[in-house]
Amino acid sequence: MIYTANPNAQFNSYKKKIEKSISKVLNSKKYILGNEVKNLEKEFSQYIGTKFAIGVANGTDALELALKALNIGMGDEVITVAHTAVATVSAIKSVGADPVIVDINPDTYTIDYNQIKKNINKKTKAIIPVHIYGQSVEIDKIQKICKQNNIFLIEDVSQAHGAKFKKKKLGSFGDIACFSCYPTKNLGAIGDAGLITTNSNKYYTKIKMLREYGWTDRYISSINGRNSRLDEIQASILRIKLKNLDKDNLRRIKIAKFYNKNLDKNKYSLPLILKNNFHVFHLFVIKTNNRNKLLKYLQSNGVFAGIHYPKPIHLQKAYYKRIKTSSNLKNTEFVCKKILSLPIYPELTILDQKKIVSLLNKF
Ligand SMILES: *Cc1c(COP(=O)(O)O)cnc(C)c1O
């Protein structure tokens, strides 16, 4: 059986190191916000190239705490997309703000830059562009539009740990950037985890307070916070994975090259990589007209491909007619019927890659 992602294979790659580090934490007498978290935060901020990083409980919390740190709430609008993990939108809702959904580019699947401007008004407080599948949005243009309109930029980097735009790491462009470290992500824990990066001392301080009851001192809250702490075991695992992230991303890129070279281009539309982008292939997504049949055919041959995502967020029950959408979301609604995520993860063997390509080309 071949799956789209395989966190267990990744665990097996680093099994000895991970087991050793878990045991170290277990015997350390400190299980929450100790040295592992501190060191991870230091190492991750150095890796991304920001002044600060903060460990939190998961990627959804990372987005929610970022919005709260920027005082975004009731009556405010935040521009984002519906072709993303539902968390991007639910985090905006959770702070009481209104998501405003704009369309995507059907070839890169990222936010359509031209749609952003039309949807900015007095209520707009932030944009959350999603670096989907491992590739940067048009971050330079979006950064500019944010500055011109005096609105915040929050990057959702949950699918692009280690990806770059013009040699600069994603997560270093926004006022704040948010990362999920869910087990299947490029930098994945063995459980839930999240990270936030920023260059602002002010946001850093506030997010650190927000993740632990709004405390300034132990037991003394100066603002209304909550609990979104990262635990020591997950942090210690992430430190091991972070040391190997570049190497693991290169393996993903190698698999992507193999797919690109060998898949039948008359049958499948392959990922488009924009000029200045270093794409880290969290997912390798193709488009095809016979998607549902192909999915079943692959399944019957032991290959479990995925769909990211099968239904745009604005059409899901929880949000249908409950969120603001710009008039036309035709690309968002079109691509979800055509897309298929092929298996891609650092440990995917060449034999499996060949099997996948031959099944696809035979279909
Ligand atoms: C995974 C993901 C999230 C949510 O992260 P969790 O850790 O599951 O809360 C948010 N945004 C994007 C783009 C994601 O891929």
The ligand as an SDF file (V2000), in Angstrom:
LIG
                    3D

 15 15  0  0  0  0  0  0  0  0999 V2000
   -2.4620   21.8580    8.2430 C   0  0  0  0  0  0  0  0  0  0  0  0
   -2.8660   23.2370    7.9420 C   0  0  0  0  0  0  0  0  0  0  0  0
   -3.4290   24.0920    8.9170 C   0  0  0  0  0  0  0  0  0  0  0  0
   -3.8950   23.6030   10.2550 C   0  0  0  0  0  0  0  0  0  0  0  0
   -2.9720   23.1390   11.1070 O   0  0  0  0  0  0  0  0  0  0  0  0
   -3.3270   22.2140   12.3610 P   0  0  0  0  0  0  0  0  0  0  0  0
   -2.0070   21.9720   12.9750 O   0  0  0  0  0  0  0  0  0  0  0  0
   -3.9990   20.9790   11.8620 O   0  0  0  0  0  0  0  0  0  0  0  0
   -4.2330   23.0000   13.2590 O   0  0  0  0  0  0  0  0  0  0  0  0
   -3.6510   25.4140    8.5660 C   0  0  0  0  0  0  0  0  0  0  0  0
   -3.4060   25.8670    7.3320 N   0  0  0  0  0  0  0  0  0  0  0  0
   -2.9170   25.0670    6.3620 C   0  0  0  0  0  0  0  0  0  0  0  0
   -2.6520   25.6310    5.0080 C   0  0  0  0  0  0  0  0  0  0  0  0
   -2.6510   23.7270    6.6250 C   0  0  0  0  0  0  0  0  0  0  0  0
   -2.1740   22.9440    5.6450 O   0  0  0  0  0  0  0  0  0  0  0  0
  1  2  1  0
  2  3  1  0
  2 14  2  0
  3  4  1  0
  3 10  2  0
  4  5  1  0
  5  6  1  0
  6  7  2  0
  6  8  1  0
  6  9  1  0
 10 11  1  0
 11 12  2  0
 12 13  1  0
 12 14  1  0
 14 15  1  0
M  END
$$$$
